[in-house]
Amino acid sequence: MPTKFNFIESFDVPFDSEALAAFAGNVEAANERVLDLVVDANRRLADLAVTVADRVAEVFPVTVQFADKLPTPTESAERYIDFVERAAAANREFNQRVLARLTADADSVVGTISQPVATKATAKKAPARKATAKKSAAKKAAAKKTAATTSATSS
């Protein structure tokens, strides 16, 4: 007898929209706090790097032969920001494609799940492993005795 699953039926669980909204607000507030911590840490690290670089330059004057070909700090920052923007755009596009695919496939998935399931399933048996040859403890002991007597007689 085929089994039929139907996941479209409603559950008898009350939906508390206020609790869900409060939870979403808490998650958003936590995200903001984490983002503020990351931004603050980045600012402090940038200030530390600039300070250390300035002090090292004062103590150890070094001339770099190709320094005029290196990008300025402003150019480097612009390149980094451009990279981050492109990465975020690619991530956003990927997430939108996944979401579109999930919503498009939702009807087919629900239809597939609610289809009757066959009761007979054929399963393939895994091939049996070949047992590896192992010496028994008695054979090992006999081999040790033979080796010991051979070495004793040869000396």
QUIPE-V438909 format. One record per residue. RES is the residue in three letters. SS is DSSP state (hx for helix, st for strand, lp for the rest). Layout:
RES|SS ; RES|SS
This chain:
MET|lp ; PRO|lp ; THR|st ; LYS|lp ; PHE|lp ; ASN|lp ; PHE|lp ; ILE|lp ; GLU|lp ; SER|lp ; PHE|lp ; ASP|lp ; VAL|lp ; PRO|lp ; PHE|lp ; ASP|lp ; SER|hx ; GLU|hx ; ALA|hx ; LEU|hx ; ALA|hx ; ALA|hx ; PHE|hx ; ALA|hx ; GLY|hx ; ASN|hx ; VAL|hx ; GLU|hx ; ALA|hx ; ALA|hx ; ASN|hx ; GLU|hx ; ARG|hx ; VAL|hx ; LEU|hx ; ASP|hx ; LEU|hx ; VAL|hx ; VAL|hx ; ASP|hx ; ALA|hx ; ASN|hx ; ARG|hx ; ARG|hx ; LEU|hx ; ALA|hx ; ASP|hx ; LEU|hx ; ALA|hx ; VAL|hx ; THR|hx ; VAL|hx ; ALA|hx ; ASP|hx ; ARG|hx ; VAL|hx ; ALA|hx ; GLU|hx ; VAL|hx ; PHE|lp ; PRO|lp ; VAL|lp ; THR|lp ; VAL|lp ; GLN|lp ; PHE|lp ; ALA|hx ; ASP|hx ; LYS|hx ; LEU|lp ; PRO|lp ; THR|lp ; PRO|hx ; THR|hx ; GLU|hx ; SER|hx ; ALA|hx ; GLU|hx ; ARG|hx ; TYR|hx ; ILE|hx ; ASP|hx ; PHE|hx ; VAL|hx ; GLU|hx ; ARG|hx ; ALA|hx ; ALA|hx ; ALA|hx ; ALA|hx ; ASN|hx ; ARG|hx ; GLU|hx ; PHE|hx ; ASN|hx ; GLN|hx ; ARG|hx ; VAL|hx ; LEU|hx ; ALA|hx ; ARG|hx ; LEU|hx ; THR|hx ; ALA|hx ; ASP|hx ; ALA|hx ; ASP|hx ; SER|hx ; VAL|hx ; VAL|hx ; GLY|hx ; THR|hx ; ILE|hx ; SER|lp ; GLN|lp ; PRO|lp ; VAL|st ; ALA|lp ; THR|lp ; LYS|lp ; ALA|lp ; THR|lp ; ALA|lp ; LYS|lp ; LYS|lp ; ALA|lp ; PRO|lp ; ALA|lp ; ARG|lp ; LYS|lp ; ALA|lp ; THR|lp ; ALA|lp ; LYS|lp ; LYS|lp ; SER|lp ; ALA|hx ; ALA|hx ; LYS|hx ; LYS|hx ; ALA|hx ; ALA|hx ; ALA|hx ; LYS|hx ; LYS|hx ; THR|hx ; ALA|hx ; ALA|hx ; THR|hx ; THR|hx ; SER|hx ; ALA|hx ; THR|hx ; SER|hx ; SER|lp
